[in-house]
Amino acid sequence: MENHIKECIQMNPNPLVQYLNKLPQDFTRDDLILYIEDHNIEMINFRYAGEDGRLKTLSFVINSRKHLEDVLTMGERVDGSSLFSHIEAGASDLYVMPRYKTAFVNPFSEIPALDILCSYYDKDGNPLESSPQYILQKAHQSLKEKTGLEFHAMGELEFYIISPKRQLYEAVDQHGYHESSPFSNYEQFRREAMLAIAQSGGNLKYGHSEVGNFTLGDTEYEQNELEFAPTMVEDAADQLMIAKWILRTLGNKHGVTLTFAPKITVGKAGSGLHIHTKLMKNGANAMIDHGVLNDTAKKAIAGYLYLAPSLTAFGNTNPTSYFRLVPHQEAPTNICWGDRNRSVLVRVPLGWTGNKNMYLHANPLEKPLESDFPERQTVEFRCPDGSADIYLLLAGLTVAARHGFEMENSLDYAKKTYVDVNIFSEENKAKAENLQQLPSSCYDSAQALIRQLEHYTRYNVFPKGMLLNIAEKLRQYNDKNLRSEIENNEEAIMDLVQTYFHCG
């Protein structure tokens, strides 16, 4: 274990990890003070998520060691009613308390600054029950208590970079997948973003140009994606929040528009937020036995599928989400699952079990490997998009995984909803007709949340009042028939896109 920790520290790009010679989960208040003093840090920025899913900021100029100790120890007060619509103005004071393990050096501030994510606490000093970040903690705790398993997750963060046309080597429309410069204009931007995210604690897997690219008048649109490595679900949420802030801030720095909007324009690829998940036990992947997906995985998949209609309330949160979720696209509509199949809601990606010969074929001078890589196998939930409330979405998926173990017929349910090839193929026509569909509007998503409310409130994970508030907010979009009403009206669709262009 000691050697493993040493290896994790050795090449870690986070300057705090390098200097303190310890992993973030081991950071203490004295560690942060030591780094601040030794690196002439002049400011502290508290960051915390609001109801709109974006990080908010409270900044402090450090004026003495005692002041620094007080800030890091006592946190500060904030107005909860200005951050969350369900909190009444008459009793809205909340505390924000820094979580030391999330500290990172601000990559943009001209004044040396340390940023820290915070948790919300109520007037009595207890965790705020309706805080999305605390709901995720509760969801994970209930899963661990009921199943003995840990939930790991990671996101595929898709986004568009929009700028005045300047491309000399024009890529083929909607064929930008893994394109390289000079046919991809923002490779350097992506690399700069990746380094900033990694130095801020994000555990990235890779980055690449995505399929979406096109020119509209004098404006060019280029889609990119950053994929993270699986980690503890609470940490996965924090990393995605910081990454979205970094990407937007970097876009502003470079004078380009960056959006995570699920729909960008008519007939072009939208941006999703696919979530990969793993269930772990004693540090090992509990979803694979001898290279094959086991019953543990299938129970979790059954839970994802069963609660999929209501999960859209957290992962697809504005009307444009449902202009991305249309049939015959890679964004799913049918509630089913399959292997390596991008038309399904839950996909089992290609794994690395039993593939040792590839390594030797490509590198004939190497010695044979002694083991395969079952820990790399994940299960992917494909309908969420950039409008998602990240903490609530991951909390909902954690609840869904737990529910899969509580369903009496979960394995039968998984068997009935499995699709071995493209769901839209002729051979699957009969099966497709019997599959349940995802909601087609925010209104339908709200109705699904109300129907499945009890699964989220069980074990006091989600507060009922908060869920009712979310459902009401979704209904207020009044979009029950919007997709059918304007699907052939490009101008109306573009007006809608502009309204929610900077969602999430």
N, C-alpha and C positions, 0 to 999 in steps of 0.2 A: 504493500500500500504506500509506504514511504517513497519508494522509487517511482510509483505511478504519479504521485503528487509532484515530485521533483521534475518529472518529464512534462507535466502539464504547465509548470511554471517556466521551464527553461526557454521556450520559444513563444511564450504568451505575449501578444502585442500590446496588452494593457500596461501602460507605464506604472500604474500603482502596483500591479502584480509583480512586475520586475523589481521595483524599488523595495517593496515591503517583503518580497520573497515569500509570499503566501497567496493562496487563492482567494477570490472575492468573498466567498462564504465565511472566511476566517477573519475578515477585516473587523477591527475594533475602533472605538472612538479614538484611542490613543494612536492607533496606526494612521488614521486620517490626519490627526493633528501633527504627527511627525512629518508626513508628506507635505502638508501645507506649509509648515515652518521651513523645511529644507528646500522647498521649491518656490518660495516667495509667492504663494497663492494669496491673492488679495480679496477675492470674493467667493461667496458660497451661493449657489443657486439651488433652491428647492424646486422639484418638479413633481407634478401629480396630475392624474388624468381627470378631466371634467366629463360631464355627461355627453358632450359632443365627441368624445373619444380622443381629444387632442391633449397634449401635455401643457399644463399651465406652469407659470414660473413666479417664484417669490425670491428676490435677490437680497443679499446681505453684504455690505462692505465690512470686512473684518477690521475691528478697531482695537482689539486687545486679545490676549490669550483667554482671559475670562469670558469675553464676549463670544469667542469661538466655541469655548466649552459649553456655554449656555445655549447657543444656537443648536449645537449637535446633540445636546442632552435633552433640552426642553421642547424643541420644535418651535412652532408658532401657531397663532390663531388665524383662521380664514373664515370668510363668509360662505357657509355651505349653500345658502339659498341662491347665490349667484353662480354656483357650480352645478347644482342639481335641482331640477324643477320640482322634485317630490319633497324637498326640504322647505319648511315654512320659514318665512322671513322673521317671524316673531321669536323663534328659538333656533337660530341658524348657525351659531358659533360652533366651529369644529377645530380640532387640533390637527396639524400635519406633523408627523414625526419621521425623520430621515431613517432610511434603511441602509446601513453602512455598506452592505455588500454590493449595492448598486452604484456606488460612487465612481465617477469618471472625470477625467480632465476635459473641460469644455473645448472642443476642437475649433471653435470659431471665435471665441471671445478674445479681443485684443488685450483686455485686462486678464491676467492669469486667474482662472476660476475653476472651482471644483463643483460639479453638479451631482445631486443625489436625488433619487426617487424617494417619495414619501408615502406613508400610509395615513389614512384618516382615522381619527378617534373622536368619540363623542364627549359631551360635557363631563361625564363621569370617568373619562380616561379609558373607556372600553372601545375595542375596534368598532367602527361604524358598520352596523349590520348590512346596510344597503350599499356600501362601497364595493364597486366591481372587483377591485383587487382583493378585498377580504372575502367576497363571495367565491372567488377562485380558490383561495386557501381552504375555505370550508368544503368546497366540492371535492378537492383533492384529499382532504382529511377523511371525509366520509367514504371515499373509494378505498383508501388504505385500510380503514377500520373494517369495512365489510368484505374485502377481498384479499387483503394482505399484499396488494400489488401497488406499485408506483406508476404514475401516469407521466409519460414523457411526450413532448410535442415539439414541432417546429413548423414554421410557416414558409410558404413560397410567396414572396412579396412582389407583385407585378405592378408596374407603373409606366406612365407615358411621360416623356420629356418633349416639350413643345417649344419651338423656336422659329425665328424667321428662316426661310429656305436658304441654304448655303451649300447643299450637298452636290458635289461634282460627280461622285460615283453613286448614282441613284440605285438603291436596292429595289428589287421587284416587290410590288405592292403585296402586303400580307405574306411575305416570304422572308421575314427578318430573323427567323429562328437560328440562334447561334451565329449570326452574321458577324464578320470581323471588319475592322477598319480597312480600307477607307469607305466600305459600303455601310458601315455603322459609324455614325458621327460621335456617339457619346460613350465610346469605350473608355476613354480617359476619365470622364466624369464618373462612370461606374466604378472604376478602380479607386478613385479618390474617395468615393462614398464608402466603398468596402473597407478601406484602411481606417477611415474615421470610425465606422461602426465597430470594427474589430478592436480598435484602441479604446473604445468606450464600453467594452465588455461583451459585444455581440459575437456569438460563436457561429460564424458563417461557414457554409459548406462550399458555395460557389456563386458566381454571378455570370450573366450572359444576356445577350440581346434576345428579345422574344419575337414572336411571329409578327406582331402588329407594327407596320410602318406604312406611311402613306404621306402624300403631299396634298394639301388643300389650299389652292390659291398660292399665296406667297408664304405659307406656313407649313412646316414639316413636323410630323409626329413620329416619334420613335419609341417603341415599347421595350422595356428592359425588365429583368427579374433578378432578385437576390434570393437565394435559398439558404436557410439556416440549417444547422445540425441539430438533431434531437437533443433535448435537455429536459430537466425537471419542468413541469408545465408552468409553474409560477415564474421561473426564470425565462422561459420561452416568451411569455407575455411581456415581461419587462423589456426584453431585447427587441421585440417588434415595435414597441412604443418608442423606444429611443431611436431605432432605425428610421421610422417614419419622420420623426422630428429632424434627424440629420439629413435625410434626403431632401426634404422641403427646404431646409435652411441652406443647403448646398445649392439647390436650384436657384434660390433667391440670390445667393452670392454670385452665381454665374450669369444671372439675368435671363434665366429660362423658366418656363412654367412647368411644374411637376405635379401630376395628379394621379391619385389612386382610384379615380372614379370607375365604377363598374362598366359604364357605357361611355364611349368616347365620341362616336358618331355612327351613323347608319351604315350597316354592312361591313364594319371593321371589328377586329378582335377587341373584346372588352378585357378588363383587368380583374383577375380573381385573387383570392387569398386562400389557396389550397392549404389545408392543415394536415400534416403527417403525424401519426400517433404511434406510440409503442407502450405496451404494458411490461413493466420490469419487476423482477423478483431476485433479490440478493445480487444485484448488479448484472443480471443476465436477461436477455430478451425472453419473456414468458410466452410469446406468441408463436414460436417456432419449435417443432420437434423433428429432429433428423431432417432438416431442410424443408419441412412441410408445415403449412399453416395449421395450427391446432385448434382444439375446441375453445381455448381461452380467447384466441383471436376472433373466432366466429361468434362467440357470445358478445364481445365488444362491438363487432360489426352489426349484429342484430340490434343492439342498443342504439347505435348511430342511425340506423335506418328507421327504427320505430319512432324515434324522437325527431327525425329529420324535418318534418313539417314545422314544428315549433322552433327548432334551432335556427331557422331563417330569421326569426325575430331578433336574434343577436348577430347573425352573420350577413344578412341581406336587408339593410335597414332603411332604404329609401326607394321610391318608385322606379328609379333607373336600374336598380338591381334586377328587376323582373323583365327588363328589356335585354339583359344578358342571358338570363335563364330561359332560353327558347329551344325548341326541338331541333335535332340534327346539327347541333353545335357541340364543341367540347365542353361547354358549360352544361351540366346535366339537368334533366327535368324528371326522369323516371327514378323512383326510389328502388334501387337495386345495386348489386355489387358484382365485381368480377376481377379477374387477373389481367393486369396490363391493359385494361380496356378504358379508354378515355371518354366513352359515352355513358359510363355508369356514375352513380353518385359516390360510391365508395370503391376505390381502386386499390388493388394489391400490386404495387410496383414490382418490377423485375428485381429479384434478390441476388445475393452473391453466395448462395449455398451450392456446393458441388461444382464450382466453376474454376477449380485450381489449374486446370490445363491451359486456360487463357493466359495466365501469368507466365507459364513456362514456354508457351508457344511464342509469345511476344518477346520474352527475355530468356533465350535458351541457355545463357550462362548461369542463371540462378538455380538455387537448390529448390526441390519440391517443398511446398508449404505443408505444414503439419495439421492445419485446421482450416475450415471455411469461415465465413463471416456472418453467422446468423444474427448477430446484434444489429446489422444494418437493415434488416427487414422492417418496413413500416406499413401502416395502413393509412390511406389518404382519403380525406373528406373534401369533396371537390366543389361544393356549391358556394361557400362564402366568398365575399369580395371585399374591396377596399373600404366599403362603408361600415364594416363590422366594428362593433365594440369588442376589442380584442380580449379584454379580461372576461367579459360575459360570454363571449363565444367559446373560449377555452373552458370556462366553468361549465357551460352547457354540454360540451363534448365530454367532459369528465363525468358529469351526471349521467349522460347517455351510456358511457362505458359501464358505469356501475349498474345502470338499469338492465343492461344486457345480461348481467349475472343474476338479476332478480326476476327476470322473465321466466316463466315456467317452460315456455316452448321456444326458447331463443335459438336452439340449434335447428329446429324444424323451420323456424322463420328464416334463418340464414340460408337454409337449403332451398326454400321456395323462391327466394329473391336473388339467387345466384344466376348470372348470365355468362355463358362461356365465350360468346363472340359479340360483335356489335349488336346492341339492343335494337337498332333500326333495320337489321337484316331481315330478309323474308322468313328465315327459319325461326326467328324469335318473335314474329308478328303476333301470334296467339298469346305468348307469354307477356309481351309488352302491353297488350290490351287489358291484362289483369293486374298490372302493377299500379301501385299508388303513385300519384304525381305530387311533386313539390308545389307549394302555393305559387300562384301566378301574379300576386299583388301583395302589397303591405297589408291590405285589409284581410286577405286570406291568411297571411302569416299571423296576424293578431288573433284571428279565430282559432287557428291551430294552437297558439300559445295558451289560450283560455282552456281549450279541450284537454291539453296535456299538463296543465298547471301543477297538478299534485306531484308529478315526478320531480319537479324542480324544488318545490317547497319541502319535500320529504327530508327529514333529518335537519331541518332549519337551515338549509343551504341558501336558497333564494327567498327573500322576504316576499310574501304574497302581494303586499301593497305596491312594491316596486314593479312586479310583473304586470299587475293590472295597469299601472301607469305606462309601462312600455306598450302594452296592447292598445291602450287608448291613443297614445301618440301615433302608433302605426295606423290606426283607423282614421285618424284625422287627415291623413293624406288623401282620403276619399278616392282611391285609385282602383276600386274593385274591378272596373271594366276598362281602365285606362289603356291597357295594352291593345285591346281589340279596337278601341275608339280611335287611336292615333297611330297605329302601326304603319299606315301608308302615308302619313303626313310627316315628311322629313323636317319641316320647319318647326312643327310642334314638338317633335322628339328632341331637336337640338335646343329648343327653349328649356325643356326639362333637364337635359344634360347640363346646361349652363347653371341652372338653379342649384344642382348638387355636385358641381364640379370639384369642390374641395371638401368632400365628405370624408369622414373618418379621421 
